[in-house]
Amino acid sequence: MSKLGSAEVVEDDVLTELSTPSMYQVVLNNDDYTPMDFVVEVLEVFFNKNEQQATDIMLTIHHQGKGICGTYPFDIAETKVIQVNQFSRDNQHPLLCTLEKI
Ligand code: TYC
């Protein structure tokens, strides 16, 4: 018996157990400067929300300080954070996207 990460492996290398990947929430944070329309666009383009869903999430962030855009395995969540933050900087907005492990 050998162990590879969280996967149990028997002598003949047949996998008998695989753990499910940890999931991460991608979060948008409120600020005083990013236009509401820009946040709605980010939610539509990067998180596949329709206009009503995106508006609801944007208003939740505006009133409560932050909001969940989606939940993904680490690699996908990290890529979205990088892409959203780059898109915000490219458009001269301070909008901050972060990761939170569930
Ligand atoms: N608070 C911003 C404003 O009044 C709007 C905003 C919403 C900014 C959500 C960031 O993640 C955010 N223009």
Backbone and ligand atoms as CSV (ligand in chain L), in Angstrom:
chain,resi,resn,atom,element,x,y,z
A,1,MET,N,N,0.851,-1.214,0.000
A,1,MET,CA,C,0.000,0.000,0.000
A,1,MET,C,C,0.873,1.246,0.000
A,2,SER,N,N,0.643,2.166,-0.930
A,2,SER,CA,C,1.326,3.457,-0.918
A,2,SER,C,C,0.267,4.546,-0.889
A,3,LYS,N,N,0.703,5.744,-0.577
A,3,LYS,CA,C,-0.249,6.861,-0.528
A,3,LYS,C,C,0.181,7.971,-1.459
A,4,LEU,N,N,-0.704,8.457,-2.301
A,4,LEU,CA,C,-0.429,9.593,-3.182
A,4,LEU,C,C,-1.398,10.704,-2.818
A,5,GLY,N,N,-0.924,11.713,-2.086
A,5,GLY,CA,C,-1.820,12.782,-1.654
A,5,GLY,C,C,-2.926,12.189,-0.827
A,6,SER,N,N,-4.160,12.483,-1.182
A,6,SER,CA,C,-5.276,11.943,-0.424
A,6,SER,C,C,-5.874,10.723,-1.098
A,7,ALA,N,N,-5.213,10.211,-2.140
A,7,ALA,CA,C,-5.725,9.030,-2.830
A,7,ALA,C,C,-5.123,7.769,-2.203
A,8,GLU,N,N,-5.949,6.853,-1.852
A,8,GLU,CA,C,-5.471,5.563,-1.367
A,8,GLU,C,C,-5.156,4.700,-2.573
A,9,VAL,N,N,-3.997,4.042,-2.537
A,9,VAL,CA,C,-3.590,3.206,-3.669
A,9,VAL,C,C,-3.228,1.815,-3.152
A,10,VAL,N,N,-3.776,0.785,-3.762
A,10,VAL,CA,C,-3.425,-0.583,-3.354
A,10,VAL,C,C,-2.215,-1.059,-4.148
A,11,GLU,N,N,-1.644,-2.230,-3.761
A,11,GLU,CA,C,-0.383,-2.691,-4.347
A,11,GLU,C,C,-0.395,-2.707,-5.871
A,12,ASP,N,N,-1.502,-3.094,-6.467
A,12,ASP,CA,C,-1.519,-3.190,-7.933
A,12,ASP,C,C,-1.915,-1.861,-8.592
A,13,ASP,N,N,-1.810,-0.741,-7.825
A,13,ASP,CA,C,-2.041,0.597,-8.358
A,13,ASP,C,C,-3.474,0.855,-8.809
A,14,VAL,N,N,-4.427,0.085,-8.314
A,14,VAL,CA,C,-5.826,0.389,-8.581
A,14,VAL,C,C,-6.288,1.401,-7.535
A,15,LEU,N,N,-6.779,2.562,-7.996
A,15,LEU,CA,C,-7.244,3.572,-7.054
A,15,LEU,C,C,-8.517,3.088,-6.387
A,16,THR,N,N,-8.538,3.156,-5.040
A,16,THR,CA,C,-9.734,2.718,-4.331
A,16,THR,C,C,-10.504,3.874,-3.719
A,17,GLU,N,N,-9.870,5.063,-3.612
A,17,GLU,CA,C,-10.541,6.187,-2.974
A,17,GLU,C,C,-9.898,7.484,-3.460
A,18,LEU,N,N,-10.713,8.450,-3.871
A,18,LEU,CA,C,-10.200,9.766,-4.246
A,18,LEU,C,C,-10.998,10.813,-3.492
A,19,SER,N,N,-10.281,11.759,-2.856
A,19,SER,CA,C,-10.998,12.823,-2.167
A,19,SER,C,C,-11.514,13.820,-3.199
A,20,THR,N,N,-12.654,14.457,-2.894
A,20,THR,CA,C,-13.163,15.500,-3.783
A,20,THR,C,C,-12.299,16.742,-3.595
A,21,PRO,N,N,-12.074,17.519,-4.661
A,21,PRO,CA,C,-11.207,18.696,-4.537
A,21,PRO,C,C,-11.844,19.740,-3.626
A,22,SER,N,N,-10.997,20.464,-2.889
A,22,SER,CA,C,-11.495,21.580,-2.084
A,22,SER,C,C,-12.100,22.627,-3.001
A,23,MET,N,N,-13.151,23.280,-2.521
A,23,MET,CA,C,-13.823,24.304,-3.326
A,23,MET,C,C,-13.551,25.687,-2.744
A,24,TYR,N,N,-13.551,26.661,-3.637
A,24,TYR,CA,C,-13.238,28.040,-3.257
A,24,TYR,C,C,-14.327,28.974,-3.775
A,25,GLN,N,N,-14.719,29.926,-2.934
A,25,GLN,CA,C,-15.652,30.968,-3.366
A,25,GLN,C,C,-14.848,32.113,-3.966
A,26,VAL,N,N,-15.303,32.577,-5.136
A,26,VAL,CA,C,-14.743,33.800,-5.708
A,26,VAL,C,C,-15.640,34.949,-5.247
A,27,VAL,N,N,-15.002,35.934,-4.618
A,27,VAL,CA,C,-15.716,37.017,-3.946
A,27,VAL,C,C,-15.361,38.349,-4.593
A,28,LEU,N,N,-16.373,39.205,-4.787
A,28,LEU,CA,C,-16.124,40.596,-5.160
A,28,LEU,C,C,-16.335,41.459,-3.928
A,29,ASN,N,N,-15.450,42.432,-3.765
A,29,ASN,CA,C,-15.482,43.328,-2.615
A,29,ASN,C,C,-15.995,44.702,-3.033
A,30,ASN,N,N,-16.714,45.348,-2.123
A,30,ASN,CA,C,-17.223,46.684,-2.416
A,30,ASN,C,C,-16.100,47.719,-2.353
A,31,ASP,N,N,-16.273,48.787,-3.082
A,31,ASP,CA,C,-15.424,49.977,-2.943
A,31,ASP,C,C,-16.287,51.167,-3.317
A,32,ASP,N,N,-15.734,52.374,-3.142
A,32,ASP,CA,C,-16.546,53.582,-3.348
A,32,ASP,C,C,-16.464,54.121,-4.769
A,33,TYR,N,N,-15.651,53.511,-5.632
A,33,TYR,CA,C,-15.329,54.147,-6.915
A,33,TYR,C,C,-15.745,53.362,-8.153
A,34,THR,N,N,-15.749,52.039,-8.081
A,34,THR,CA,C,-16.077,51.251,-9.277
A,34,THR,C,C,-17.548,51.467,-9.646
A,35,PRO,N,N,-17.844,51.825,-10.911
A,35,PRO,CA,C,-19.245,52.027,-11.305
A,35,PRO,C,C,-20.052,50.732,-11.193
A,36,MET,N,N,-21.303,50.887,-10.792
A,36,MET,CA,C,-22.182,49.716,-10.671
A,36,MET,C,C,-22.286,48.947,-11.988
A,37,ASP,N,N,-22.366,49.680,-13.104
A,37,ASP,CA,C,-22.484,49.023,-14.410
A,37,ASP,C,C,-21.286,48.134,-14.716
A,38,PHE,N,N,-20.100,48.562,-14.266
A,38,PHE,CA,C,-18.897,47.770,-14.522
A,38,PHE,C,C,-18.954,46.458,-13.739
A,39,VAL,N,N,-19.424,46.511,-12.490
A,39,VAL,CA,C,-19.532,45.293,-11.677
A,39,VAL,C,C,-20.541,44.323,-12.304
A,40,VAL,N,N,-21.652,44.871,-12.782
A,40,VAL,CA,C,-22.649,44.025,-13.456
A,40,VAL,C,C,-22.030,43.365,-14.687
A,41,GLU,N,N,-21.238,44.117,-15.453
A,41,GLU,CA,C,-20.578,43.546,-16.641
A,41,GLU,C,C,-19.620,42.422,-16.242
A,42,VAL,N,N,-18.850,42.633,-15.177
A,42,VAL,CA,C,-17.922,41.588,-14.703
A,42,VAL,C,C,-18.688,40.310,-14.355
A,43,LEU,N,N,-19.798,40.463,-13.668
A,43,LEU,CA,C,-20.575,39.286,-13.258
A,43,LEU,C,C,-21.176,38.561,-14.462
A,44,GLU,N,N,-21.548,39.302,-15.478
A,44,GLU,CA,C,-22.102,38.679,-16.695
A,44,GLU,C,C,-21.011,37.980,-17.496
A,45,VAL,N,N,-19.857,38.658,-17.662
A,45,VAL,CA,C,-18.815,38.144,-18.563
A,45,VAL,C,C,-18.024,36.998,-17.923
A,46,PHE,N,N,-17.636,37.175,-16.637
A,46,PHE,CA,C,-16.731,36.195,-16.019
A,46,PHE,C,C,-17.464,35.116,-15.227
A,47,PHE,N,N,-18.729,35.416,-14.830
A,47,PHE,CA,C,-19.424,34.451,-13.976
A,47,PHE,C,C,-20.749,33.987,-14.566
A,48,ASN,N,N,-20.974,34.342,-15.845
A,48,ASN,CA,C,-22.122,33.813,-16.604
A,48,ASN,C,C,-23.468,34.101,-15.936
A,49,LYS,N,N,-23.573,35.265,-15.305
A,49,LYS,CA,C,-24.853,35.670,-14.699
A,49,LYS,C,C,-25.688,36.430,-15.730
A,50,ASN,N,N,-27.019,36.289,-15.642
A,50,ASN,CA,C,-27.858,37.137,-16.481
A,50,ASN,C,C,-27.976,38.519,-15.824
A,51,GLU,N,N,-28.624,39.461,-16.512
A,51,GLU,CA,C,-28.621,40.852,-16.035
A,51,GLU,C,C,-29.268,40.977,-14.650
A,52,GLN,N,N,-30.369,40.244,-14.439
A,52,GLN,CA,C,-31.055,40.326,-13.139
A,52,GLN,C,C,-30.193,39.738,-12.021
A,53,GLN,N,N,-29.612,38.555,-12.285
A,53,GLN,CA,C,-28.731,37.924,-11.289
A,53,GLN,C,C,-27.542,38.828,-10.965
A,54,ALA,N,N,-26.934,39.381,-12.009
A,54,ALA,CA,C,-25.746,40.229,-11.828
A,54,ALA,C,C,-26.098,41.483,-11.036
A,55,THR,N,N,-27.248,42.076,-11.316
A,55,THR,CA,C,-27.672,43.282,-10.599
A,55,THR,C,C,-27.922,42.962,-9.132
A,56,ASP,N,N,-28.572,41.836,-8.868
A,56,ASP,CA,C,-28.844,41.435,-7.478
A,56,ASP,C,C,-27.548,41.240,-6.695
A,57,ILE,N,N,-26.572,40.549,-7.309
A,57,ILE,CA,C,-25.298,40.300,-6.619
A,57,ILE,C,C,-24.561,41.618,-6.395
A,58,MET,N,N,-24.544,42.478,-7.431
A,58,MET,CA,C,-23.862,43.773,-7.304
A,58,MET,C,C,-24.450,44.578,-6.150
A,59,LEU,N,N,-25.792,44.591,-6.037
A,59,LEU,CA,C,-26.430,45.372,-4.963
A,59,LEU,C,C,-26.159,44.763,-3.590
A,60,THR,N,N,-26.084,43.421,-3.526
A,60,THR,CA,C,-25.696,42.765,-2.268
A,60,THR,C,C,-24.306,43.219,-1.845
A,61,ILE,N,N,-23.374,43.247,-2.797
A,61,ILE,CA,C,-21.997,43.690,-2.491
A,61,ILE,C,C,-22.015,45.152,-2.035
A,62,HIS,N,N,-22.750,45.972,-2.770
A,62,HIS,CA,C,-22.811,47.412,-2.466
A,62,HIS,C,C,-23.324,47.648,-1.046
A,63,HIS,N,N,-24.296,46.867,-0.608
A,63,HIS,CA,C,-24.910,47.090,0.706
A,63,HIS,C,C,-24.222,46.319,1.830
A,64,GLN,N,N,-23.641,45.164,1.516
A,64,GLN,CA,C,-23.100,44.303,2.582
A,64,GLN,C,C,-21.578,44.223,2.595
A,65,GLY,N,N,-20.924,44.787,1.577
A,65,GLY,CA,C,-19.458,44.841,1.597
A,65,GLY,C,C,-18.770,43.819,0.726
A,66,LYS,N,N,-19.399,42.678,0.542
A,66,LYS,CA,C,-18.833,41.681,-0.373
A,66,LYS,C,C,-19.922,40.701,-0.780
A,67,GLY,N,N,-19.641,39.943,-1.839
A,67,GLY,CA,C,-20.623,38.970,-2.309
A,67,GLY,C,C,-19.969,37.860,-3.102
A,68,ILE,N,N,-20.609,36.706,-3.081
A,68,ILE,CA,C,-20.079,35.514,-3.763
A,68,ILE,C,C,-20.511,35.525,-5.230
A,69,CYS,N,N,-19.511,35.376,-6.114
A,69,CYS,CA,C,-19.778,35.327,-7.561
A,69,CYS,C,C,-19.931,33.900,-8.059
A,70,GLY,N,N,-19.247,32.966,-7.401
A,70,GLY,CA,C,-19.303,31.575,-7.823
A,70,GLY,C,C,-18.393,30.729,-6.955
A,71,THR,N,N,-18.538,29.426,-7.058
A,71,THR,CA,C,-17.762,28.461,-6.272
A,71,THR,C,C,-17.138,27.454,-7.232
A,72,TYR,N,N,-15.812,27.291,-7.137
A,72,TYR,CA,C,-15.064,26.506,-8.124
A,72,TYR,C,C,-13.909,25.767,-7.450
A,73,PRO,N,N,-13.365,24.735,-8.124
A,73,PRO,CA,C,-12.088,24.162,-7.692
A,73,PRO,C,C,-10.989,25.234,-7.770
A,74,PHE,N,N,-9.893,25.039,-7.026
A,74,PHE,CA,C,-8.885,26.092,-6.859
A,74,PHE,C,C,-8.390,26.685,-8.170
A,75,ASP,N,N,-7.995,25.858,-9.124
A,75,ASP,CA,C,-7.369,26.379,-10.345
A,75,ASP,C,C,-8.302,27.302,-11.119
A,76,ILE,N,N,-9.587,26.923,-11.188
A,76,ILE,CA,C,-10.563,27.753,-11.904
A,76,ILE,C,C,-10.824,29.046,-11.125
A,77,ALA,N,N,-10.972,28.927,-9.811
A,77,ALA,CA,C,-11.223,30.111,-8.971
A,77,ALA,C,C,-10.056,31.083,-9.060
A,78,GLU,N,N,-8.824,30.566,-8.977
A,78,GLU,CA,C,-7.640,31.430,-9.028
A,78,GLU,C,C,-7.543,32.140,-10.382
A,79,THR,N,N,-7.842,31.418,-11.457
A,79,THR,CA,C,-7.794,32.021,-12.796
A,79,THR,C,C,-8.819,33.142,-12.909
A,80,LYS,N,N,-10.019,32.935,-12.388
A,80,LYS,CA,C,-11.045,33.987,-12.452
A,80,LYS,C,C,-10.620,35.223,-11.661
A,81,VAL,N,N,-10.028,35.014,-10.479
A,81,VAL,CA,C,-9.552,36.148,-9.674
A,81,VAL,C,C,-8.519,36.960,-10.464
A,82,ILE,N,N,-7.565,36.269,-11.069
A,82,ILE,CA,C,-6.518,36.961,-11.840
A,82,ILE,C,C,-7.137,37.710,-13.018
A,83,GLN,N,N,-8.042,37.066,-13.742
A,83,GLN,CA,C,-8.642,37.697,-14.927
A,83,GLN,C,C,-9.489,38.906,-14.545
A,84,VAL,N,N,-10.292,38.791,-13.489
A,84,VAL,CA,C,-11.159,39.908,-13.075
A,84,VAL,C,C,-10.310,41.085,-12.589
A,85,ASN,N,N,-9.288,40.801,-11.768
A,85,ASN,CA,C,-8.461,41.900,-11.265
A,85,ASN,C,C,-7.700,42.580,-12.403
A,86,GLN,N,N,-7.224,41.809,-13.389
A,86,GLN,CA,C,-6.541,42.408,-14.538
A,86,GLN,C,C,-7.502,43.255,-15.368
A,87,PHE,N,N,-8.724,42.729,-15.587
A,87,PHE,CA,C,-9.743,43.471,-16.352
A,87,PHE,C,C,-10.084,44.793,-15.639
A,88,SER,N,N,-10.173,44.750,-14.312
A,88,SER,CA,C,-10.475,45.965,-13.541
A,88,SER,C,C,-9.341,46.976,-13.659
A,89,ARG,N,N,-8.100,46.525,-13.520
A,89,ARG,CA,C,-6.953,47.451,-13.656
A,89,ARG,C,C,-6.877,47.998,-15.076
A,90,ASP,N,N,-7.113,47.160,-16.062
A,90,ASP,CA,C,-7.073,47.614,-17.463
A,90,ASP,C,C,-8.073,48.735,-17.700
A,91,ASN,N,N,-9.160,48.726,-16.910
A,91,ASN,CA,C,-10.200,49.751,-17.066
A,91,ASN,C,C,-10.139,50.813,-15.965
A,92,GLN,N,N,-9.011,50.849,-15.262
A,92,GLN,CA,C,-8.731,51.879,-14.237
A,92,GLN,C,C,-9.765,51.898,-13.102
A,93,HIS,N,N,-10.238,50.692,-12.716
A,93,HIS,CA,C,-11.152,50.608,-11.579
A,93,HIS,C,C,-10.465,49.836,-10.441
A,94,PRO,N,N,-10.783,50.198,-9.176
A,94,PRO,CA,C,-10.141,49.523,-8.032
A,94,PRO,C,C,-10.834,48.239,-7.582
A,95,LEU,N,N,-11.843,47.805,-8.316
A,95,LEU,CA,C,-12.600,46.592,-7.950
A,95,LEU,C,C,-11.650,45.452,-7.577
A,96,LEU,N,N,-11.900,44.831,-6.413
A,96,LEU,CA,C,-11.030,43.762,-5.922
A,96,LEU,C,C,-11.792,42.446,-5.852
A,97,CYS,N,N,-11.219,41.432,-6.501
A,97,CYS,CA,C,-11.761,40.072,-6.504
A,97,CYS,C,C,-10.825,39.197,-5.675
A,98,THR,N,N,-11.390,38.393,-4.778
A,98,THR,CA,C,-10.578,37.552,-3.879
A,98,THR,C,C,-11.147,36.128,-3.802
A,99,LEU,N,N,-10.357,35.251,-3.186
A,99,LEU,CA,C,-10.710,33.829,-3.001
A,99,LEU,C,C,-11.003,33.552,-1.549
A,100,GLU,N,N,-11.992,32.711,-1.273
A,100,GLU,CA,C,-12.209,32.244,0.100
A,100,GLU,C,C,-12.452,30.736,0.070
A,101,LYS,N,N,-11.626,29.997,0.814
A,101,LYS,CA,C,-11.819,28.549,0.873
A,101,LYS,C,C,-13.086,28.250,1.667
A,102,ILE,N,N,-13.863,27.309,1.163
A,102,ILE,CA,C,-15.095,26.931,1.870
A,102,ILE,C,C,-14.781,26.091,3.094
L,1,TYC,N1,N,-20.117,50.895,-4.272
L,1,TYC,C1,C,-19.946,51.135,-5.707
L,1,TYC,C2,C,-20.623,52.448,-6.081
L,1,TYC,O1,O,-21.380,53.017,-5.304
L,1,TYC,C3,C,-20.542,49.993,-6.532
L,1,TYC,C4,C,-19.855,48.683,-6.330
L,1,TYC,C5,C,-20.607,47.524,-6.189
L,1,TYC,C6,C,-18.468,48.596,-6.310
L,1,TYC,C7,C,-19.996,46.307,-6.022
L,1,TYC,C8,C,-17.826,47.374,-6.146
L,1,TYC,O2,O,-17.954,44.981,-5.893
L,1,TYC,C9,C,-18.595,46.227,-6.019
L,1,TYC,N2,N,-20.329,52.931,-7.281
